[in-house]
């Protein structure tokens, strides 16, 4: 009996299909390691458990963006999606595996306790700091998949893309971590300007969350010209910046029961959009209050309250709403600018999905 095609547009239906493919890919990687390196059973079991625990279980938004981009690119080029479906699913999982790699590392660095409703991998009994090496294995897994399923120009382009985006994300993470550890350093708030902030979020979020899935799909569909990928980058970076500004706002003003967490950016001395805008607009007296209370730790609730009161007095909610409108127009303009070379349908759908989000 012929299997019905998967409706990849339906996220709810697509996720279990994604996970079926992941089991195939993970088993193939474990079998490769076991055969090539004559790996002992205890090592095979440990590796299988790590791959099953750390990668599946998310929303797969990045992976599905890769598949959606491939579908729309095929439509634009007049080719059947079936010809690149398997490759787009491979790349969807490469993006998700890279995400897992970053999360495993981040949880160790941040001393996090839970991830996706269960203990962080390093918190699992018997794992501990071995998780650092596991993150490296995850990275090797995604490059193994690229080597297995691609060759020629596509292989070269994808290897370059994933290496480049990995480095950019790592550099963004470094800047973000540095801002947290800068509490009390003389002149640090002069450093926290819009240029510095944009650099953090561009490299930490925009490239791997937006550009990597979309660019991967374009390459799978044969669109490897530097000018095409640069146009894709221009749109995706703008959307990634919009997305992270929303995250910063929701960390402060979002309802915990809606966003799924209690905001900690003020406690953690994060360089955020709200902080940067406040530094531009506040008085000298407000600046003194902010510097005395920003980044005081989660135990200092009164300090957070004083910072939020400054934000309120500066009407940052109104400033944010204007930014939301302006960023939408900017992204819309960029999509229109490149509609002849890129699948505009993908980016318009994504823009509408993230605009004015509340979680």
C-alpha positions as CSV (number, residue, x, y, z in Angstrom):
1,X,0.0,0.0,0.0
2,X,1.4,3.4,-1.0
3,X,2.0,5.7,2.0
4,X,0.2,9.0,2.1
5,X,2.5,12.0,1.8
6,X,3.4,13.8,5.0
7,X,1.8,17.2,5.5
8,X,5.0,19.0,6.6
9,X,3.0,22.3,7.0
10,X,1.1,20.7,9.9
11,X,3.6,21.0,12.7
12,X,1.6,18.6,15.0
13,X,1.6,15.9,12.3
14,X,5.1,16.6,11.2
15,X,6.8,16.1,14.6
16,X,6.2,12.4,14.9
17,X,7.3,11.9,11.3
18,X,10.5,13.9,12.1
19,X,11.2,11.6,15.0
20,X,10.8,8.4,12.9
21,X,13.6,9.7,10.7
22,X,15.7,10.6,13.7
23,X,15.7,7.1,15.0
24,X,16.9,5.9,11.6
25,X,19.7,8.5,11.5
26,X,20.8,7.9,15.1
27,X,20.9,4.2,14.6
28,X,22.9,4.6,11.5
29,X,25.5,6.8,13.3
30,X,25.8,4.4,16.3
31,X,26.1,1.4,13.9
32,X,28.9,3.3,12.0
33,X,30.8,4.0,15.2
34,X,30.3,0.5,16.5
35,X,31.5,-1.1,13.2
36,X,34.3,1.3,12.3
37,X,35.9,1.6,15.7
38,X,34.9,-1.8,17.0
39,X,33.1,-0.1,19.8
40,X,32.2,-2.2,22.9
41,X,28.6,-2.8,23.8
42,X,28.8,-0.6,26.9
43,X,30.0,2.3,24.7
44,X,27.3,1.7,22.2
45,X,24.6,1.6,24.9
46,X,26.0,4.9,26.4
47,X,26.0,6.6,23.1
48,X,22.5,5.5,22.1
49,X,21.2,6.7,25.5
50,X,22.9,10.1,25.0
51,X,21.5,10.6,21.5
52,X,18.0,9.6,22.5
53,X,18.1,11.9,25.6
54,X,19.6,15.1,24.2
55,X,18.2,15.6,20.7
56,X,14.5,14.7,20.4
57,X,11.8,16.3,22.4
58,X,11.8,19.9,21.3
59,X,9.4,21.8,19.1
60,X,11.5,21.3,16.0
61,X,10.8,24.8,14.8
62,X,14.3,25.2,13.3
63,X,14.1,21.8,11.6
64,X,10.6,22.4,10.2
65,X,11.7,25.8,8.9
66,X,14.3,23.9,6.8
67,X,11.7,21.6,5.3
68,X,9.2,24.5,4.7
69,X,11.9,26.4,2.9
70,X,12.7,23.4,0.7
71,X,9.0,23.0,-0.1
72,X,8.6,26.6,-1.2
73,X,11.9,26.6,-3.1
74,X,10.8,23.6,-5.1
75,X,7.5,25.3,-5.8
76,X,9.3,28.4,-7.0
77,X,11.7,26.4,-9.2
78,X,8.9,24.2,-10.6
79,X,10.4,20.9,-9.3
80,X,8.9,18.1,-7.2
81,X,9.6,18.3,-3.5
82,X,9.9,14.5,-3.4
83,X,13.3,14.9,-5.2
84,X,14.8,16.6,-2.2
85,X,12.5,15.5,0.6
86,X,14.9,13.1,2.3
87,X,17.8,15.5,2.0
88,X,15.8,18.3,3.5
89,X,14.8,16.0,6.5
90,X,18.5,15.2,6.9
91,X,19.4,18.9,7.1
92,X,16.4,19.6,9.4
93,X,17.9,17.1,11.8
94,X,21.4,18.5,11.4
95,X,20.1,21.9,12.5
96,X,18.3,20.2,15.5
97,X,21.4,18.3,16.4
98,X,23.5,21.5,16.4
99,X,20.8,23.0,18.6
100,X,21.2,20.1,21.0
101,X,24.9,20.5,21.0
102,X,24.6,24.1,22.1
103,X,22.0,23.3,24.7
104,X,24.0,20.6,26.4
105,X,27.0,23.0,26.6
106,X,24.9,25.9,27.7
107,X,23.3,23.9,30.5
108,X,26.7,23.0,32.0
109,X,27.9,26.7,31.7
110,X,24.7,28.1,33.2
111,X,24.4,25.4,35.9
112,X,20.8,24.8,34.7
113,X,18.7,22.2,36.3
114,X,16.0,21.2,33.8
115,X,15.6,21.2,30.1
116,X,12.4,20.4,28.2
117,X,10.7,19.2,31.4
118,X,13.4,16.8,32.5
119,X,16.9,17.0,34.2
120,X,19.6,18.5,32.0
121,X,21.8,15.8,30.5
122,X,24.8,16.7,32.7
123,X,22.5,16.3,35.8
124,X,21.6,12.7,34.9
125,X,23.3,10.2,37.2
126,X,26.7,9.1,35.9
127,X,27.0,11.9,33.3
128,X,28.3,15.0,34.9
129,X,31.0,16.9,33.0
130,X,31.2,14.0,30.5
131,X,28.4,16.0,28.9
132,X,31.1,18.3,27.5
133,X,32.5,15.5,25.4
134,X,28.9,14.4,24.5
135,X,28.3,17.9,23.0
136,X,31.4,17.3,20.7
137,X,30.0,13.9,19.7
138,X,26.7,15.6,18.7
139,X,28.6,17.9,16.5
140,X,30.4,15.0,14.9
141,X,27.0,13.3,14.3
142,X,25.7,16.2,12.2
143,X,28.8,16.3,10.1
144,X,28.6,12.5,9.6
145,X,25.0,13.0,8.3
146,X,26.2,15.7,5.8
147,X,29.0,13.5,4.6
148,X,26.7,10.5,4.2
149,X,23.9,12.2,2.3
150,X,25.6,14.9,0.2
151,X,28.5,15.2,-2.2
152,X,30.1,17.5,-4.7
153,X,29.3,21.2,-4.5
154,X,26.4,20.7,-2.0
155,X,28.7,18.8,0.4
156,X,31.3,21.6,0.3
157,X,28.7,24.4,0.6
158,X,26.9,22.7,3.6
159,X,30.1,21.9,5.4
160,X,31.2,25.5,5.0
161,X,27.7,26.8,6.1
162,X,27.5,24.6,9.3
163,X,31.1,25.4,10.3
164,X,30.6,29.1,9.7
165,X,27.3,29.3,11.6
166,X,28.7,27.2,14.5
167,X,31.6,29.6,14.9
168,X,29.4,32.7,14.7
169,X,27.0,31.2,17.4
170,X,29.9,30.4,19.7
171,X,31.3,33.9,19.4
172,X,27.8,35.4,20.2
173,X,27.5,33.1,23.2
174,X,30.9,34.3,24.4
175,X,29.8,38.0,24.2
176,X,26.5,37.2,26.0
177,X,28.3,35.3,28.8
178,X,30.8,38.2,29.1
179,X,28.0,40.6,29.7
180,X,26.7,38.5,32.6
181,X,30.1,38.4,34.3
182,X,30.7,42.2,33.9
183,X,28.7,43.2,37.0
184,X,30.6,45.9,38.8
185,X,33.2,46.6,36.2
186,X,33.9,50.2,35.7
187,X,32.3,51.7,32.5
188,X,30.5,48.5,31.6
189,X,27.2,50.3,30.9
190,X,29.0,52.5,28.4
191,X,29.8,49.2,26.5
192,X,26.1,48.2,26.5
193,X,25.1,50.2,23.5
194,X,22.9,49.2,20.5
195,X,25.9,48.2,18.4
196,X,27.2,45.8,21.1
197,X,23.7,44.4,21.7
198,X,23.0,43.8,18.1
199,X,26.3,42.0,17.6
200,X,25.4,39.6,20.4
201,X,21.9,38.7,19.2
202,X,22.9,38.6,15.5
203,X,25.6,36.0,16.2
204,X,24.0,34.2,19.1
205,X,20.5,33.8,17.7
206,X,19.9,35.0,14.2
207,X,22.3,32.9,12.3
208,X,21.6,29.4,13.7
209,X,17.9,29.9,14.4
210,X,16.9,31.5,11.1
211,X,19.6,31.6,8.5
212,X,21.0,28.1,9.0
213,X,17.7,26.3,8.4
214,X,16.7,28.4,5.4
215,X,20.2,28.4,3.8
216,X,20.5,24.7,4.2
217,X,17.3,24.1,2.3
218,X,18.3,26.5,-0.5
219,X,21.6,24.5,-0.9
220,X,19.7,21.2,-0.9
221,X,17.5,22.6,-3.7
222,X,20.6,23.7,-5.7
223,X,20.7,27.4,-4.9
224,X,24.3,27.8,-3.9
225,X,25.2,31.1,-5.4
226,X,26.8,33.5,-2.9
227,X,24.5,36.3,-3.8
228,X,21.4,34.1,-3.2
229,X,22.7,33.0,0.2
230,X,23.6,36.6,1.1
231,X,20.1,37.7,0.3
232,X,18.8,34.9,2.5
233,X,21.1,36.0,5.3
234,X,19.9,39.6,5.1
235,X,16.3,38.6,5.6
236,X,17.0,36.0,8.3
237,X,19.3,38.2,10.4
238,X,16.6,40.9,10.4
239,X,14.0,38.4,11.6
240,X,16.4,36.9,14.1
241,X,17.0,40.3,15.6
242,X,13.3,41.0,15.8
243,X,12.8,37.6,17.5
244,X,15.5,38.2,20.1
245,X,14.1,41.7,21.0
246,X,10.8,40.0,21.6
247,X,12.5,37.4,23.8
248,X,14.0,40.2,25.9
249,X,10.7,42.0,26.2
250,X,8.9,38.8,27.2
251,X,11.5,37.9,29.8
252,X,10.6,41.1,31.6
253,X,6.9,41.5,30.8
254,X,5.7,38.1,29.7
255,X,3.5,36.0,32.0
256,X,5.4,33.0,33.4
257,X,2.5,30.6,32.8
258,X,2.5,31.7,29.1
259,X,6.2,31.9,28.3
260,X,7.0,28.8,30.4
261,X,9.7,30.4,32.6
262,X,10.3,33.2,35.1
263,X,12.4,36.0,33.6
264,X,15.9,36.4,34.9
265,X,17.6,38.9,32.6
266,X,17.7,41.7,35.1
267,X,18.9,39.4,37.8
268,X,21.6,38.0,35.5
269,X,23.0,41.3,34.3
270,X,22.1,40.6,30.7
271,X,22.7,43.1,27.9
272,X,19.1,43.3,26.6
273,X,17.2,45.5,24.3
274,X,15.2,47.0,27.2
275,X,18.5,47.9,29.1
276,X,20.1,49.4,26.0
277,X,17.0,51.6,25.3
278,X,16.7,52.6,28.9
279,X,20.4,53.7,28.9
280,X,19.6,55.9,25.9
281,X,16.6,57.5,27.5
282,X,17.1,57.7,31.2
283,X,18.2,60.7,33.4
284,X,21.5,60.8,35.4
285,X,19.6,60.1,38.6
286,X,17.8,57.1,37.0
287,X,21.2,55.8,35.7
288,X,22.5,55.8,39.3
289,X,19.6,53.8,40.5
290,X,19.9,51.3,37.6
291,X,23.6,50.8,38.1
292,X,23.1,50.1,41.8
293,X,20.3,47.5,41.2
294,X,20.9,45.8,37.9
295,X,22.3,42.3,38.1
296,X,21.9,41.8,41.8
297,X,20.9,38.2,41.6
298,X,17.6,36.4,41.9
299,X,17.4,36.9,45.7
300,X,17.1,40.7,45.3
301,X,13.5,41.0,44.3
302,X,13.4,44.7,45.4
303,X,16.4,45.5,43.1
304,X,14.5,44.0,40.1
305,X,11.4,46.0,41.0
306,X,13.4,49.3,41.0
307,X,14.8,48.5,37.5
308,X,11.3,47.7,36.2
309,X,10.0,50.9,37.6
310,X,12.6,52.8,35.6
311,X,11.5,50.9,32.5
312,X,7.9,51.8,33.2
313,X,8.7,55.5,33.7
314,X,10.5,55.6,30.4
315,X,7.4,54.1,28.6
316,X,9.5,51.3,27.1
317,X,6.4,49.3,26.4
318,X,5.4,52.0,23.9
319,X,8.9,52.1,22.5
320,X,8.7,48.3,22.1
321,X,5.4,48.4,20.3
322,X,6.8,50.9,17.8
323,X,9.8,48.7,17.3
324,X,7.6,45.7,16.6
325,X,5.8,47.7,13.9
326,X,9.0,49.1,12.4
327,X,10.8,45.7,12.3
328,X,7.8,44.1,10.6
329,X,8.0,46.7,7.9
330,X,11.7,46.3,7.5
331,X,11.5,42.5,7.2
332,X,8.6,42.8,4.7
333,X,10.6,45.2,2.6
334,X,13.6,42.8,2.5
335,X,11.4,39.9,1.5
336,X,9.9,41.9,-1.3
337,X,13.4,43.1,-2.4
338,X,14.5,39.4,-2.9
339,X,11.3,37.9,-4.1
340,X,12.7,37.0,-7.5
341,X,15.5,34.8,-6.1
342,X,14.1,33.5,-2.8
343,X,10.9,31.7,-1.8
344,X,9.1,34.8,-0.4
345,X,6.2,32.6,0.8
346,X,8.4,31.0,3.4
347,X,9.6,34.2,4.9
348,X,6.2,35.9,4.8
349,X,4.7,33.0,6.7
350,X,7.5,33.0,9.2
351,X,7.3,36.8,9.7
352,X,3.5,36.6,10.4
353,X,4.1,33.7,12.8
354,X,6.6,35.6,15.0
355,X,5.1,39.1,14.8
356,X,3.5,40.2,18.1
357,X,4.1,36.8,19.6
358,X,3.4,36.5,23.3
359,X,5.5,33.3,24.0
